[in-house]
Amino acid sequence: MWKNILGTVGARYLVALLNLLLIFVNAKVLGAEGLGLVGILIASINLVTTFNSIFCGGTIVYFMHRYSLRDVFIPAYLWAIFGSMLATAVLALAGMFPLGYLLDVYLLSLTGSLITANSRFLLGQDRVGAFNLIFMIQGGLLCPVLLFLYFILGLKDAEAYLYGLYVANLSALGCSLWWLYRDLRSCLLQTSRTSLHWREMLVYGLWGNVDNLAEVCTTRINYFFIRRFLGFAGVGLLDGGTRISESVWHISRSIGFLTNSQVAREKDPQKQRQITLRLLRLTFLGTFVAVVCLLCVPEWIFTDYLFSQEFKGITSVIRGLSVGIVAFGCHTILSQYLIASGHVRYSAASSCVGLIVLLIAGYFLIPAYGIPGAAVTSSLAFTAMACFSFWAFLKSSRK
C-alpha cells in the first residue's frame, strides 16, 4: 500500500510543480484578465466533466467488480459523448462562458471524460502505475507544450492555453486506450450474459454525480460570482490564490483514489473503517504541514517574483482558504470511503451541505468583502462538508 501511496502522491506532486510553474507563467503572459478567462473556461469544463461522472467516475470502480467489463464500459462511453453535449449546451444557454468557446468546452470535456473513464478502469484493476502515468501525461504535458506555444511560437492568449489542453488530453487519451486495448477488445467481442445494468448504474451514478457536482460548485461557483462583481481580473486574482492553496490537495486526492480502490475491494466493514482512519490521519498531517508552510510565504514573493503587481492581495486569499483547505482534504478521504462502501447518498448530502453554506455565506460576504470574502466563504463551506462527512462516517461505520 505504501508503494502505491508514495507513487500516487509523487506523480501528483511532480505534475503539481509543473502546474505551479505554469500558474506563474500564465500570470505574467496572460495577465489577471486573461487568467480569469482561462479560469472560467476550466471551471466550465470541470462542471461538464463532473456531470459525466454519473457513468464515467467512481461508478466504474464500484460496478466493475460486480458485473462484466462490457456492461460497465458501454454506458460510460456513450454517456461521455451525449452527456457532454447536454451539459455544454445548458452551460452555454445559462451564459456561464463566452459562446465563442462552445466547441472547445465540448471537445475538451468529452476527451477529459473519456480519460477519466479509462483511468478508473485501470484503477479498478489495481493498475496504479498506469493510472498515475495517465495523470502525469494529462497534467504534466501541458506545461512544456504551453511554454513552446508562448515563447517559441509567440501565441500568448487564452486560445494558446486551449491548444495546450488539446495536446495534453489527446495524448493521455491515446495512451490510456493503448493500455486498455486488450481489455476493451475482449469485452466488445464477447456476448454479455446479463443485460446492461443501466438503471442500477444510473441510480448510483446520479447520487455520486449530485455529490461531485455539488462539490465542484462549492469549489468553483465563487468564480462566477466574482466575475459578476469584479470582472475577469477579479477572477484572475481569486484563481491565482486558489490554485496556490489547492496545490495542497494533491496529497488528499492521491490518497483518496487509493482509499476508494481499497475500500471497494474490501468486503469487511471493520477493515474498511480501519483503512479509512489510517489514511485520514496521514492526510490530515500532510495537508496541515503543507498549509502552514504555505502561510509562511510573504506576499512580496508572489507579487515581485512569482506573479506580478496585478496580484496584490493574493495572500489574503490564501489565508482565507487555509482552514478550509485542511478540512476539505479530510473530507476527501471520508467521501471516498462513503462512495466505495455504498453510502454514496451520505457523500452527496455532505457536498450539498457545503454548497448551501457557500451560497448563504457568499450572499453576505462576497458583496461586502469581495475576493477575501469569497475565500472565507469557501473555507466555511469546506469545513461544513468535513464535519458532515465525519458524522456520516461514524454513523455508517457502526451499522
Secondary structure as GFF3:
##gff-version 3
##sequence-region A 1 399
A	DSSP	alpha_helix	2	56	.	.	.	ID=ss1
A	DSSP	alpha_helix	58	63	.	.	.	ID=ss2
A	DSSP	alpha_helix	69	93	.	.	.	ID=ss3
A	DSSP	three_ten_helix	99	101	.	.	.	ID=ss4
A	DSSP	alpha_helix	102	124	.	.	.	ID=ss5
A	DSSP	alpha_helix	128	140	.	.	.	ID=ss6
A	DSSP	alpha_helix	142	151	.	.	.	ID=ss7
A	DSSP	alpha_helix	158	179	.	.	.	ID=ss8
A	DSSP	alpha_helix	181	189	.	.	.	ID=ss9
A	DSSP	alpha_helix	198	246	.	.	.	ID=ss10
A	DSSP	alpha_helix	249	265	.	.	.	ID=ss11
A	DSSP	alpha_helix	269	295	.	.	.	ID=ss12
A	DSSP	alpha_helix	299	300	.	.	.	ID=ss13
A	DSSP	pi_helix	301	306	.	.	.	ID=ss14
A	DSSP	three_ten_helix	309	311	.	.	.	ID=ss15
A	DSSP	alpha_helix	314	340	.	.	.	ID=ss16
A	DSSP	alpha_helix	344	397	.	.	.	ID=ss17
###
